[in-house]
Structure formats: C-alpha cells, structure tokens
Amino acid sequence: KSVIWWEGKVHQRVWLNPLHPQVQNFITDLVSEIITNYDIEGIQFDDHFGYPADFGYDETTIKLYQREHSGQLPPQDYQDKAWIQWRADKITDYMNSLAQTIKKQQPRAIISLSPNPYTFSLQSYLLDWQKWQEKNLIDELIIQVYRTDMNAFDWELSQPELQQARQSIPVAIGILSGLKGRPIPMVNITQQVKKSRQQNFGVSFFFYETLWNMSNESPSYRRRIFREILQSANPR
C-alpha cells in the first residue's frame, strides 16, 4: 500500500511511502503545480520527506528489496545499518529526480532543506541529507538545532557534515523559539543566535507563533529583542 498508518503517542498520523511510484508521482505533480503556477522563490522540504525508520515492511517496499537482494527479506531489525541506508538511498534517488524536475521548470527556484542533525535524520527518518548536499540536490540547508543545553548546541554546530556542507551551500541554524507548552526565554534564543553568528552561520526560528506569543514573557519585550537581533545582523 502507498499509505502507512501510524498511531503516535500524541497524534495519529498518516505517512505516504516515498518509495511507492504512485506517491512519487503525486509529490512530483504537487511540487510542479506550485513551481509553475505561483510566483515563488523556492520550496522547502524537511526530513519528514522520508519516513520513520521502523516503516518499510509494506508489500511494495519488500518486493522492491527482494528484487535487488536475490529474494531475501529485509532485516527484522529496522535499525540495521545496511537496511537503513538502502531505504535512504531510494529516497535520495527520488529526490534526484524531483530536483531535476524543479530545476527544469524553474531553474532559479531554491531547493531548501530543513532537517534534523545528520545522525538523527538518517537513523530516525531515513533521510541522508549529506548525500543530498554532495549530489548538489539542494541549494540551502537549515539544520534544526533545537537544543536547550548550550553544550549540546555547540556540539551540533561543530559536526563535520555540517562544516562540510557550508563549504558549498548557504547553511543556517534553526533555533527553537518555543513550542506549545514549552516556552523558550529570550535570553536562550539570543545566546544561540550569538553562537551561530560567531561561526558565520545564518539563523532561522521555529515557530512563528512562539516568537512573541505562547511565552511567559510579554509580546512587546520579545518583539523588541527580535528587532534588535535582526538590526544587529543588518546594521544601517
């Protein structure tokens, strides 16, 4: 089947199998419609373009795997490294095709990707963004470094795959501005912006409603600090 049903701990979600031809056609048609019918500068994906690593035991994927492995079934351990990489490479193959379609229809369109840090992205969502970058499938990378501990934040910024990517494409750091029920104080955000800029990374924030709402701090205070952050990046 092309649709995989997953009952999460909080929300029930439906995942489309990106290895299924019908799903690939659907996504390609959808992206093509956006690129050709609307005046946009680009389009962004994240690591949910893949799917949870414990998936892949559907009929379509198993048959595809068997055709390439002399009839063998996939490993029962969904964290098996070769099994993870095989599925990730199939997603990369499709992204290669999709990127070509995008560039053919709109050569100037920016293909942006906002995944989790590399190891988590690959092992949890089967998305090998390092290969995407090495194959020139993306024009921009915004890494979701949603960490509250500054040591962990610094460690993520130092990872070799991130440092490698910045040598060829613009790379920015996604900073968590808060979640529903999890407010982030401005002092933390300001500190992470400073750390990112010290290493010449751009910054992005997630998500819009938590910039100055959904916080224990006043909207006027947070707007003022964000204004100062942006003005300090572009002094007049």
Secondary structure, DSSP 4 states (H G I P E B T S, - for coil): --EEEEE-SS-EEEEE-TTSHHHHHHHHHHHHHHHHHS--SEEEEEGGGS--TT---SHHHHHHHHHHTTTPPPPS-TT-HHHHHHHHHHHHHHHHHHHHHHHHH-TT-EEEEE---HHHHHHHH---HHHHHHTT--SEEEEE---SSHHHHHHHHT-HHHHHHTTTS-EEEEEE-EETTEE--HHHHHHHHHHHHHTT-EEEEE-GGGTTSSSSS-HHHHHHHHHHHHHHHS--
